[in-house]
Amino acid sequence: MHDAIPDPAGSDSGPQGAPSDRRTALGWLLGLAVFVLLFQGSRGLYEPDEGRYTNVALAMLRSGDWTHPYLHHEVPHYAKPPLTYWSLAATIALFGRNEWACRLPHALAFILTICCLYRLGRIFVPGRPWLPALAYALAPLPFAASNVITPDTPLALFTTLGLTAFACFWWPGASTRPRVWLAVMWAAFGLAFLTKGPAGWLPLIAVIVFVWTQERGAGWKRLFKPCDVALCLTLAFSWYAQVALSKPDLLHYFLIDELYNRVATGEHRRNPEWYKPFLIYGPGLIICLLPWAREAWDAAPAAWSRLRSFAKPEARRAHAETFFLTLALLLPLAVLMLIRSRLILYLLPLCAPLILLLARHMRALAFTNARKAWVGFWIVALVGLKFGAARFDSGLNSKNFAAALNGQLVARPYEVVFVDGDPFYGLNFYLDCQVEHLKLAGTSGEELAEEVAEEEPNVVYSVRSKYLQGFCRSVSDLNHRTTVLGNHDEFTFVRLTHDGEAGAQPANER
């Protein structure tokens, strides 16, 4: 038995697949594309995430090596699986070196996720299947994330696609080919793993638990088809296996540094304190519910009552749809609360089930002219926020940094070396140069000595101003002189010349 869903708004009028329906759907899709893509390329790349991911994608295009990600030709970077890098490299190759092309994969992922919410709406909110899609499109967190280059928006697409395919398989309705949806589900979760590793399988845990509560072992037999599971594992682990075989030490890196340390330690400094989940995920979930905060508040008592009822097996079966969405929300959230790495964007895969639960509460809500005006205002506000962000002068904007550096150079640098400061990897995008990170403080200077010994042409050092004098002394010990080229914010640009070269001017003489 499944909980019945009333259809207060009536069924969709007109025959399915009629030309007018297709034209209407195309019109809404074009409007959605304009809403999402407007001002998508107006803002420069922000550090650290956008600069780093774009830099790795450009390195793939330059080297032709799409298997091994590199931050610098001497520095491999295996912190994340490559699917995000591949999508960035593909759109840059197709549409050129511009911010719009860099953010296009994330905009498309956001649009496709909204389409998944519409398909889920046909199952869980059949009277108003557009309501979950509308709520997701207007949710500030997914909307903002679609304009930032990280793996989280593509991850949300694949996890939501996985949930959508499972729902179409489990509640087929008029569908005559539910078996195909099962293959789509496993493929989607395989791609989710290839996007962000184990985090991509958190919603899959909810699916497995739900099937067990509904049909026990018989349900698992329906779910775990060998060919489909093999497809998932192949998509998820082929890249990991390939790079681990070529570099055996990576197995330790994946299991210890990237899995154990992120889950059980605070080594990655991602808000490991015990209280941080409440400060990050609590407000984050509220942001996901905007602009429907009042409706969410009204739904809270009934949601709590229904959650308590799920302690009884008969309630879990009688209200299977609500129970499934609750599991898809709360099980991943519980894991995110427990692990020691916490960022607000980790909530993105949870937004779909959260918004679907809210939409089920709102399915009988009257959309008055005042509420429609509020939706229109919210659309303008979100687009205005994106427009305003493009004109906000942030110190993390690589475009501004590149303009300041380029204005103080005669020729484009071959390499920019950041000393004791977070590197602006986005400089590779704007100046087509290598970007390297060098540690000086707290070391005996071996890294600096090795860098200077390479004698690469046209290298510029970017040094935090408070470390400049110490840097100059270290350079002097290596029989080189420093020439200050200029500065930007807290960074000073310096070029090195050997003591025997003419034209060098010590930094302290300028």
Secondary structure in CASP SS format (residue, H / E / C, confidence):
PFRMAT SS
TARGET T0000
AUTHOR 0000-0000-0000
METHOD secondary structure of the structure
MODEL  1
M C 1.00
H C 1.00
D C 1.00
A C 1.00
I C 1.00
P C 1.00
D C 1.00
P C 1.00
A C 1.00
G C 1.00
S C 1.00
D C 1.00
S C 1.00
G C 1.00
P C 1.00
Q C 1.00
G C 1.00
A C 1.00
P H 1.00
S H 1.00
D H 1.00
R H 1.00
R H 1.00
T H 1.00
A H 1.00
L H 1.00
G H 1.00
W H 1.00
L H 1.00
L H 1.00
G H 1.00
L H 1.00
A H 1.00
V H 1.00
F H 1.00
V H 1.00
L H 1.00
L C 1.00
F C 1.00
Q C 1.00
G C 1.00
S C 1.00
R C 1.00
G C 1.00
L C 1.00
Y E 1.00
E C 1.00
P C 1.00
D H 1.00
E H 1.00
G H 1.00
R H 1.00
Y H 1.00
T H 1.00
N H 1.00
V H 1.00
A H 1.00
L H 1.00
A H 1.00
M H 1.00
L H 1.00
R H 1.00
S H 1.00
G C 1.00
D C 1.00
W C 1.00
T C 1.00
H C 1.00
P C 1.00
Y E 1.00
L E 1.00
H E 1.00
H C 1.00
E C 1.00
V E 1.00
P E 1.00
H C 1.00
Y C 1.00
A C 1.00
K C 1.00
P C 1.00
P C 1.00
L H 1.00
T H 1.00
Y H 1.00
W H 1.00
S H 1.00
L H 1.00
A H 1.00
A H 1.00
T H 1.00
I H 1.00
A H 1.00
L H 1.00
F H 1.00
G C 1.00
R C 1.00
N C 1.00
E H 1.00
W H 1.00
A H 1.00
C H 1.00
R H 1.00
L H 1.00
P H 1.00
H H 1.00
A H 1.00
L H 1.00
A H 1.00
F H 1.00
I H 1.00
L H 1.00
T H 1.00
I H 1.00
C H 1.00
C H 1.00
L H 1.00
Y H 1.00
R H 1.00
L H 1.00
G H 1.00
R H 1.00
I H 1.00
F H 1.00
V C 1.00
P C 1.00
G C 1.00
R C 1.00
P C 1.00
W H 1.00
L H 1.00
P H 1.00
A H 1.00
L H 1.00
A H 1.00
Y H 1.00
A H 1.00
L H 1.00
A C 1.00
P H 1.00
L H 1.00
P H 1.00
F H 1.00
A H 1.00
A H 1.00
S C 1.00
N C 1.00
V C 1.00
I C 1.00
T C 1.00
P C 1.00
D H 1.00
T H 1.00
P H 1.00
L H 1.00
A H 1.00
L H 1.00
F H 1.00
T H 1.00
T H 1.00
L H 1.00
G H 1.00
L H 1.00
T H 1.00
A H 1.00
F H 1.00
A H 1.00
C H 1.00
F H 1.00
W H 1.00
W C 1.00
P C 1.00
G C 1.00
A C 1.00
S C 1.00
T C 1.00
R C 1.00
P H 1.00
R H 1.00
V H 1.00
W H 1.00
L H 1.00
A H 1.00
V H 1.00
M H 1.00
W H 1.00
A H 1.00
A H 1.00
F H 1.00
G H 1.00
L H 1.00
A H 1.00
F H 1.00
L H 1.00
T H 1.00
K H 1.00
G H 1.00
P H 1.00
A H 1.00
G H 1.00
W H 1.00
L H 1.00
P H 1.00
L H 1.00
I H 1.00
A H 1.00
V H 1.00
I H 1.00
V H 1.00
F H 1.00
V H 1.00
W H 1.00
T H 1.00
Q H 1.00
E H 1.00
R H 1.00
G H 1.00
A H 1.00
G H 1.00
W H 1.00
K H 1.00
R H 1.00
L H 1.00
F C 1.00
K C 1.00
P H 1.00
C H 1.00
D H 1.00
V H 1.00
A H 1.00
L H 1.00
C H 1.00
L H 1.00
T H 1.00
L H 1.00
A H 1.00
F H 1.00
S H 1.00
W H 1.00
Y H 1.00
A H 1.00
Q H 1.00
V H 1.00
A H 1.00
L H 1.00
S H 1.00
K C 1.00
P C 1.00
D H 1.00
L H 1.00
L H 1.00
H H 1.00
Y H 1.00
F H 1.00
L H 1.00
I H 1.00
D H 1.00
E H 1.00
L H 1.00
Y H 1.00
N H 1.00
R H 1.00
V H 1.00
A H 1.00
T C 1.00
G C 1.00
E C 1.00
H C 1.00
R C 1.00
R C 1.00
N C 1.00
P C 1.00
E C 1.00
W C 1.00
Y C 1.00
K H 1.00
P H 1.00
F H 1.00
L H 1.00
I H 1.00
Y H 1.00
G H 1.00
P H 1.00
G H 1.00
L H 1.00
I H 1.00
I H 1.00
C H 1.00
L H 1.00
L C 1.00
P C 1.00
W C 1.00
A H 1.00
R H 1.00
E H 1.00
A H 1.00
W H 1.00
D H 1.00
A H 1.00
A H 1.00
P H 1.00
A H 1.00
A H 1.00
W H 1.00
S H 1.00
R H 1.00
L H 1.00
R H 1.00
S H 1.00
F C 1.00
A C 1.00
K C 1.00
P H 1.00
E H 1.00
A H 1.00
R H 1.00
R H 1.00
A H 1.00
H C 1.00
A H 1.00
E H 1.00
T H 1.00
F H 1.00
F H 1.00
L H 1.00
T H 1.00
L H 1.00
A H 1.00
L H 1.00
L H 1.00
L H 1.00
P H 1.00
L H 1.00
A H 1.00
V H 1.00
L H 1.00
M H 1.00
L H 1.00
I C 1.00
R C 1.00
S C 1.00
R C 1.00
L C 1.00
I H 1.00
L H 1.00
Y H 1.00
L H 1.00
L H 1.00
P H 1.00
L H 1.00
C H 1.00
A H 1.00
P H 1.00
L H 1.00
I H 1.00
L H 1.00
L H 1.00
L H 1.00
A H 1.00
R H 1.00
H H 1.00
M C 1.00
R C 1.00
A C 1.00
L C 1.00
A C 1.00
F C 1.00
T C 1.00
N H 1.00
A H 1.00
R H 1.00
K H 1.00
A H 1.00
W H 1.00
V H 1.00
G H 1.00
F H 1.00
W H 1.00
I H 1.00
V H 1.00
A H 1.00
L H 1.00
V H 1.00
G H 1.00
L H 1.00
K H 1.00
F H 1.00
G H 1.00
A H 1.00
A H 1.00
R C 1.00
F C 1.00
D C 1.00
S C 1.00
G C 1.00
L C 1.00
N E 1.00
S H 1.00
K H 1.00
N H 1.00
F H 1.00
A H 1.00
A H 1.00
A H 1.00
L H 1.00
N H 1.00
G C 1.00
Q C 1.00
L C 1.00
V C 1.00
A C 1.00
R C 1.00
P C 1.00
Y C 1.00
E E 1.00
V E 1.00
V E 1.00
F E 1.00
V E 1.00
D C 1.00
G C 1.00
D C 1.00
P C 1.00
F C 1.00
Y C 1.00
G C 1.00
L H 1.00
N H 1.00
F H 1.00
Y H 1.00
L H 1.00
D C 1.00
C C 1.00
Q E 1.00
V E 1.00
E E 1.00
H E 1.00
L E 1.00
K C 1.00
L C 1.00
A C 1.00
G C 1.00
T C 1.00
S C 1.00
G C 1.00
E H 1.00
E H 1.00
L H 1.00
A H 1.00
E H 1.00
E H 1.00
V H 1.00
A H 1.00
E C 1.00
E C 1.00
E C 1.00
P C 1.00
N C 1.00
V E 1.00
V E 1.00
Y E 1.00
S E 1.00
V E 1.00
R E 1.00
S H 1.00
K H 1.00
Y H 1.00
L H 1.00
Q H 1.00
G H 1.00
F H 1.00
C H 1.00
R H 1.00
S H 1.00
V H 1.00
S H 1.00
D H 1.00
L C 1.00
N C 1.00
H E 1.00
R E 1.00
T E 1.00
T E 1.00
V E 1.00
L E 1.00
G E 1.00
N E 1.00
H E 1.00
D C 1.00
E C 1.00
F E 1.00
T E 1.00
F E 1.00
V E 1.00
R E 1.00
L E 1.00
T E 1.00
H E 1.00
D C 1.00
G C 1.00
E C 1.00
A C 1.00
G C 1.00
A C 1.00
Q C 1.00
P C 1.00
A H 1.00
N H 1.00
E H 1.00
R C 1.00
END
